[in-house]
Amino acid sequence: MRYLHFILSILLGILALSGCGGEEEHDSFQESSEQEANIVFAEEFIMFLSEGQFDKATEYFDETMKEDLPAKELENVWSSLEKEFGSFQKQQYQKTEKVSEEYETVLLEGSFEKGNVIFQVTLDQDEHIAGFYILEPTEN
């Protein structure tokens, strides 16, 4: 009887440990799919800018960004960028950085005729853009 009790204890321990591993895999998969969604979201945002759809682009903003950077000002930012670097050519994903539990930043390289910039798009948990920066140009 003691032997059977010992075996059952070991089996229960193994089941408990394998259950924990499943949760970690599930969490990892969920984080991975959220990261992929954020990348697509950031790329769509830049695509709207490049197509001149500034009203559509601002729909991605959270409330603070909508107030701080309305469509007309976003258009001015994009126009000045194209004046300096020429017409937009393409974008390429660089990396994603987890800023906190609530925010993730996607870095995209934007290629223009006369040079490149890095677009930093910060997204919140609700897939709203909470920050948008254009970082120093890189060598072409």
Secondary structure, 3 states (H helix, E strand, C coil): CHHHHHHHHHHHHHHHHHHHHHHHHHHHHHHHHHHHHHHHHHHHHHHHHHCCCHHHHHCCECHHHHHHCCHHHHHHHHHHHHHHHCCEEEEEEEEEEECCCCEEEEEEEEEECCEEEEEEEEEECCCCEEEEEEEEEECC
